[in-house]
Amino acid sequence: QVQLVESGGGSVQAGGSLRLSCVVSGYTYSSSYCMGWFRQAPGKKREGVASINGPGGFTRYADSVKGRFTLSKDNAKNTLYLQMDSLKPEDTARYYCAADRRRGGSCGGYWYVTTQFEYWGQGTQVTVSS
């Protein structure tokens, strides 16, 4: 059974930084997985933040985080990272790590849709104060 465990959330002032981590376990980690980060604020739908293809590591970002967030992965450590800089109060949300293996590692053009991912972590809270 695939398991995703997020960490690194916390409270920070606007303009600050956080780095989220997602450790993947339960299977032989393979580069043929699409990985992503989503977030959900109270009363709002879960939205895609960023995704990274398995082969090649091509990344995509939501317009709201481009230039501020950076997605990366360390295959040797079975870990996905989200470096978040220049944080804004509107970034406040619970952040979820997600994985999918049904398309050979390609996240595709609909990477921001939750149904594109079959495995999910429990999330980690990020709170940005003004």
Buried (B, 14 or more C-beta within 10 A) or exposed (E): EBEBBBBBBEEBEEEBEBBBBBBBEEBEBEEEBBBBBBBBBEEEEBBBBBBBBBEEBEBBBBEEBEEBBBBBBEBEEBBBBBBBBEBBEEBBBBBBBBBBBEBEBBBEEEBBEBEBBEBBBEBBEBBBEE
